[in-house]
Amino acid sequence: MLVRDGCLDDARALVPEMVAATRRDEPGALTYEYFLSEDGSSCHIYERYADSQAVMAHLGNFGTHFADRFMACFEPTSLSVYGPASNEVRDALAGFGATHLGLLAGFSR
């Protein structure tokens, strides 16, 4: 996703707040990491959840507490969902143009 012009400082303040809230309030969020390009113009998020219920909990918290500020700072450009997702998750992410990919082969440790 892109960092909106003039919003880098706001993004740098918002993201640690979101990470802290997710860590504190969402035990089903297994990984929640933000990566910023060297020039501060783009950001990638890596999120991993225990199951679809945990994804929905995150989306609820995000929508209630952070969505407006997040969208003011960032312009989403793509969203990839890896692995199984419930129909509820698919429906919730459809508006973001989510691409869903199933596992072909591999492992996680």
Secondary structure, 3 states (H helix, E strand, C coil): CEECCCCHHHHHHHHHHHHHHHHHHCCCEEEEEEEECCCCCEEEEEEEECCHHHHHHHHHHHHHHCHHHHHHHEECCCCEEECCCCHHHHHHHHHHCCEEECCCCCCCC
